[in-house]
Amino acid sequence: MSTVAVTRLIEAHAIDVWRLLTDLPGRAGRNLAGPVELLTPGAFGPGTVWREPRSQPDGSILVEEFCVVEAVPPRLLVLISSGAGVDYQITWTMRAAQRRRKGCTSVTVTHEAVPTAPYGRVVALLLGGLAARAVEHALRRDLADLAVAAERPAGAVEAA
């Protein structure tokens, strides 16, 4: 099993960070790789499934499918995603923090990869460090994108 965790302080309250993180139609507007495809109807929560294109380090686009397994607003979000020979669990944890007397949120995202097939274990052994660096880069980018959206002044409009 491989685990990568990244933490970032976001200058917004946890409820606002949660709202952005779980707003799948809104996420589509922030995802430069393409639109998010919601696969289940209803409110966001356990069982919600969507597909999301993700930019890869080599410039290619990979479409990943995510499923919510646990959602405790505004503190915890656990997602799963299956890959070729590997299952992933992505855990978002939010906790209140203070910075310069301002309400902030410390956000930690943890990515765990569990090989499910023999070739998944071999690939993990051979490419583990490289894969971990790529995952860390992606998690940092996700947190940076979330911070930009959360820290934008109310009423601000994104440039087209």
N, C-alpha and C positions, 0 to 999 in steps of 0.2 A: 504494500500500500504506500502511496506517495501523497504527502500533504504539503500544501503551500498556503500560507496565511499572510494577508496584508491588512494593515490598519491605516485609517486616515481620519483626521479630525475635520468635520464639515461644519461650517458656521451656519447652522440651521437647527431647528428643534427636531427631535426624533420623529414626531408625527408627520412633519413636512418631508423628511427624508423617506419615511415609509411610503407616503402618498406617491412620491416620484418613482420609487423603486417598484411599486406594485401597479402603477398606471401603465398597462401594456399598450393601449392605443397612444398614449403620450410618449412612451418610450420609442415608438416607431418614428416619431419626429426627431428624436435625438440619435437614432441609430444610423450612422453614415453608410453602413453596409447594405441597408435596405429595410423594407417594412417588416414588422412583426406580424405573424399570422396566428391569431387566436383560434385554438382548435376545440375549446369547450365553451358552452354558453354559461351565463350567470356571473355572479359576483366572484371576485378574486378570493381564493382560499384553497385549502387542500383539495386536490383533484384538478385544479386549473392546469391546462396544458397549452403550450404555444411553441411555435417554431420561430427562430430568430437567426438571420444571417449574421455571421461574425467574420470580421476581417482577420486574416492570418498573417503572421510575420512575413511570409513570402509574397504578400499582396493578394493571395487568392481569397475566395469567400467560401466559408463552410456554414451550412445550415444546420443548426443544432436544435433539438427538441428538449424542452424543459417541462417538468411536472412538479407542482408544489406538493410537498408531503407534510409540511408543518408551517403554520403561519400564526404568529402571536404578535399582533400589532401593538405598539410599534417597536418591538424588541427583537423578534427572531423570525427569519424566513429560511426554510430549508427546501432546496430544490434537488431533484435528481435528473440525470441525463445519461443515456446509454451511448457508448461508442463502440467501435470495432474492437471487441475483446476486452473492453474496460467499461466499468460503470463509474459514474461520477456523482459526488454529492457536493453541492455548493451551499454553504451556510453563511447567511448574512446576520450579523449580530450588531444591534445598535444600543448604545447606552448614553445617557445624558452626561454632558461634560460642560465645564465652564472655561471660557477663554476671554480674557479682558472684560470680565463681568458680563459676558454675552452668552446666551444659551447656545450650546453647540452639541453635536452628536459625534461620539467616537464610533466609527463604523469599521467592523472587522469582517472581511470576507475570507472564508476558508474553503479551499478546493481539495477534495480528497478523491484520489483515483484508486479503484480496486480492480485489478485484473480479473477477468471472468473466464478467460480462455488461456491455454498454454502459450499461444503466441503473444498474448497480451503481457504475460510475465517476461518473456524473452525481450520484447520491445522495451518494457520498463527497465530491464537491466542494461540494455544497450544504449538507450536514449534518455534515461532517467533525468540526468542533469540538464540536458538541453530542453527536454519537455518541461521541467520545473521552471526554468528561466522564462520560457515562452508563456507558461501559465501565469507566472508572477507578473510579467509585463501586461498581459491581458487584464488581470485583476486590478492592477494599478490604473490602467486606462479606464476600466469600468468605474472605479472610485473617483477618478478625476472628472469623468463625464457627469457622474451623479453630483459631485461637488459644484461643478459649474452650474448645473440646473438648479440646485438647491440654494446656492448663494446669489443667484440672479435677483436683482431688486424686483419687488412686486410690480407687475405691470410692464416689465421690460419685454420686448419682443425680439426674438432671434432674427438675425440678418439672414436673408435668403441667399 
